[in-house]
């Protein structure tokens, strides 16, 4: 049987799928370009280039904190050394000398 009339609707399904894919890709590309040109995209680009460091105030605060940590580490090391010294001194503590039993004590009358 021959079909006489318009085109078959089943022939449009692959064409519509292809058209939907093309439109989706164009919209996705436009969206990516818009984001890349926005401040967010520029910040991402600077971060990827290694130029996205923090502002000078934060950098100075970070350097100050690093100095403070170094100072505290030094003080902790000194405290540990003093504690070790005190422990050694306590471990070496000698018993007082005692007189032998039965020996006369001096100064006793």
C-alpha positions as CSV (number, residue, x, y, z in Angstrom):
1,X,0.0,0.0,0.0
2,X,1.3,3.3,-0.9
3,X,0.9,6.3,1.2
4,X,-0.3,9.3,-0.6
5,X,-0.3,12.4,1.4
6,X,2.0,14.2,3.7
7,X,5.3,13.0,5.2
8,X,5.4,10.3,7.7
9,X,5.5,11.7,11.4
10,X,8.1,9.0,12.3
11,X,10.6,10.7,10.0
12,X,10.6,13.8,12.1
13,X,11.7,12.1,15.4
14,X,15.4,11.8,14.5
15,X,15.4,15.3,13.1
16,X,13.9,16.8,16.3
17,X,16.4,14.8,18.4
18,X,19.2,16.3,16.4
19,X,17.8,19.8,16.6
20,X,17.3,19.5,20.4
21,X,21.0,18.4,20.8
22,X,22.3,21.3,18.7
23,X,20.1,23.9,20.6
24,X,21.3,22.4,23.9
25,X,24.9,22.6,22.9
26,X,24.5,26.3,21.8
27,X,22.8,27.3,25.0
28,X,25.4,25.5,27.1
29,X,28.3,27.2,25.2
30,X,26.6,30.6,25.6
31,X,26.2,29.9,29.4
32,X,29.9,28.9,29.8
33,X,31.0,32.0,28.0
34,X,28.8,34.3,30.2
35,X,30.2,32.7,33.3
36,X,33.8,33.0,32.0
37,X,33.3,36.7,31.5
38,X,31.6,37.3,34.9
39,X,33.6,38.2,38.0
40,X,33.3,34.6,39.1
41,X,34.9,33.4,35.9
42,X,37.7,36.0,36.3
43,X,38.3,34.9,39.9
44,X,38.5,31.3,38.8
45,X,41.0,32.2,36.1
46,X,43.2,34.2,38.5
47,X,43.1,31.2,40.9
48,X,44.2,28.9,38.1
49,X,47.0,31.2,37.1
50,X,48.2,31.4,40.7
51,X,47.4,35.1,41.0
52,X,44.3,34.6,43.2
53,X,46.1,35.3,46.4
54,X,44.3,37.0,49.2
55,X,44.3,40.7,49.7
56,X,47.3,42.4,51.4
57,X,45.5,42.6,54.8
58,X,45.0,38.9,55.0
59,X,48.5,38.2,53.8
60,X,49.9,40.4,56.6
61,X,47.7,38.7,59.1
62,X,48.9,35.3,57.9
63,X,52.6,36.4,58.2
64,X,51.9,37.7,61.7
65,X,50.3,34.4,62.7
66,X,53.2,32.5,61.3
67,X,55.6,34.6,63.4
68,X,53.4,34.1,66.5
69,X,53.4,30.3,65.9
70,X,57.2,30.3,65.6
71,X,57.5,32.2,68.9
72,X,55.1,29.8,70.7
73,X,57.0,26.8,69.3
74,X,60.2,28.3,70.7
75,X,58.6,28.9,74.1
76,X,57.3,25.4,74.1
77,X,60.7,23.9,73.3
78,X,62.2,25.9,76.2
79,X,59.5,24.7,78.6
80,X,60.1,21.1,77.5
81,X,63.8,21.5,78.1
82,X,63.2,22.9,81.6
83,X,60.8,20.1,82.4
84,X,63.3,17.5,81.3
85,X,66.0,19.2,83.5
86,X,63.7,19.2,86.5
87,X,62.8,15.5,85.9
88,X,66.5,14.6,85.8
89,X,67.2,16.5,88.9
90,X,64.4,14.7,90.8
91,X,65.5,11.3,89.5
92,X,69.1,11.9,90.8
93,X,67.9,12.9,94.3
94,X,70.0,11.2,96.9
95,X,69.0,9.9,100.3
96,X,70.5,11.9,103.1
97,X,73.5,10.2,104.7
98,X,72.7,8.4,107.9
99,X,74.9,7.4,110.8
100,X,75.6,3.7,111.1
101,X,73.7,1.9,113.9
102,X,75.4,1.6,117.1
103,X,78.0,4.3,116.4
104,X,78.1,7.0,119.1
105,X,76.7,10.3,118.0
106,X,78.9,13.3,118.1
107,X,77.8,16.2,120.3
108,X,75.9,14.0,122.7
109,X,76.9,14.1,126.3
